[in-house]
Amino acid sequence: MDFSDTKDEAAFRADTRAFLAANAGPKRGSFETWQSRFGDYEGLKRAKEFQRKKSEVGFAALAWPEAWGGRGLSPIYQVIYSQEELRYLVPRGYFEIGLGMCMPTLFTYGTEEQKRRYAPPALRGDEVWCQLFS
């Protein structure tokens, strides 16, 4: 099996590397986290800034429908982005539930009005979603 990038995937990988090099710092150690470097309040503030940049250039929702701010790409592009992001200190845990679980549910079951209201601010990092159990 050939795991080499296609021409389009290689170009995407290069774009991803360029974005991360310009917008994220390298990890200082394998166990360093966003929260350990910036703390809670400053960490959330910086995470929202990073998410906004990521959204503006189209890296925040690679497989989301284009109508809602995504790029409509196949899952391999998310894999490539994630592989490259592992090399950098980036915010983790702030947006994964909202963007990875809540928004896909909204796209499936929500009304058009709900999608217009909730998807854009979640994607930009203006709103942080969570999942609660009782």
N, C-alpha and C positions, 0 to 999 in steps of 0.2 A: 504494500500500500504506500502511495506517495503522499507525504504530509507537507510537501513544499507549497508555498503560497502561489496562487495564480498571479498573473500580472496585475489584476485589479486589487487582489488582497495585498500584494507587496506594496503597491502604491498607497493603499490605505494604512498599512503598517508604518510606512515612512511618514505619512501625515500625522499619525498618532504619536510617533516618536517626537516629531517636531513640536506638536502641541504640548506634550508633557515636558519636554526640555525647556520650553518657554514659560510654562505655567505651574510647574510642580518641582519641588526640590528633591534631590536624591535622599534615600534613607541613610541615616547615620549608622544604623545597625539593623540586623535582621529582626529584632524584637521591638524596634521603635514604632510607636503608634502616633497618629495625629493628636490624640488626646494627651499623650505623654509629653509631646513637644509644646502644645499650645494651651492645654487646660480646657475646662468646660466652656466657659463663656467665649473666650477668644477663639477656641476651636470651632464652635458653632458659627461664629461670625465669619471666620475664614473659610469654613466649609461651604457656606452659602455663596461666598464670592467665587470660590472655585467652581461650584455647580453652575452658577450663572455663566461663567466663561465657557464651561464645557457644553452648556446648552446652546450658547450663541454660535458656536462653531460646529454644532451637530454631533457631538460625541456623547451626549447625555441619554439619548433614547434611540439607539441604533436600529432596533427592531420594531419600534412603535410605528404606527401608521403615519404617513407624511402629513395627513390632515391635522394631526395633533402634535406636530413638532418633531416627530421622529424622521428617520431616513428610510424606513421600510426595507432595511437590509436583512439578509439571512443571518441566522444565529452565529455563523462562523466569524462574522465581523465583530460581534461582542466578545467572542473568544480571543480574537487577535488583540482587541483593545485591552482586555483584561490581562493578557500576557504581558503587554508592554507596560501597563500601569503598575504591575507588581514591582517594577524597578524603582518606583518613586514613592515618596511619602504623600499620600492623598487621603482625603477624608473617607473613612469607612464607617458604615453603620447609620449614617444620618438619613440617607435617601433610599436605601435598598428596599425596605419594606414598602414604602409608598410607591416608588417607581416600578418595582419588580412584582408586587402583589396587588396593591390597591388599585393602581391605574389600569392594569389589564382587566381587573374585575369591572371597573367603571366602564371601560371600552366595550365590554361584553353586555353588561346589564344596565348601564346608565342611560339616561336620556341625553339628547343632544345638548340641552341646556346645562345639564350637570357636567358633561364633558368640557364644554366651553368654559364653565366656571372653574373647574378644579384641575384640569390637566395642565394648562400653561403655567400657573404658579407653582405647581408641584415640580414640573420639569425644570424651571428656572431656579428652584431652591428657595423661592419666596415662602413656601409652606412646606413644613416637614410633616409627613404622615406617619402613623404608626398603626399597629394592629393590637387590639386589646381583647383579652379573654376574661370571662367571668364565670 
